[in-house]
């Protein structure tokens, strides 16, 4: 089954499965944004995607903190359009 590229917000985008999903979707043409607790992990993903000519909006937030998550989610949504 093939899904046409879209927009995805990935939690845990800086490491592990979240990182792999982020990179795989970006490789398939998706516009991806990521949230993670680790700024360093997000910066590594951003650097990797930037070298491939792909954009990556990201924010540091903890998904267990709903106020922070909502704030950063809104900010990312505004940046991505």
Secondary structure as the mmCIF struct_conf table of DSSP 4:
data_model
#
loop_
_struct_conf.conf_type_id
_struct_conf.id
_struct_conf.beg_label_comp_id
_struct_conf.beg_label_asym_id
_struct_conf.beg_label_seq_id
_struct_conf.end_label_comp_id
_struct_conf.end_label_asym_id
_struct_conf.end_label_seq_id
STRN STRN1 UNK A 7 UNK A 11
TURN_TY1_P TURN_TY1_P1 UNK A 12 UNK A 14
BEND BEND1 UNK A 15 UNK A 15
HELX_RH_AL_P HELX_RH_AL_P1 UNK A 16 UNK A 27
TURN_TY1_P TURN_TY1_P2 UNK A 28 UNK A 29
STRN STRN2 UNK A 31 UNK A 36
BEND BEND2 UNK A 37 UNK A 37
HELX_RH_AL_P HELX_RH_AL_P2 UNK A 39 UNK A 51
TURN_TY1_P TURN_TY1_P3 UNK A 52 UNK A 53
STRN STRN3 UNK A 57 UNK A 60
TURN_TY1_P TURN_TY1_P4 UNK A 63 UNK A 64
HELX_RH_AL_P HELX_RH_AL_P3 UNK A 66 UNK A 80
#
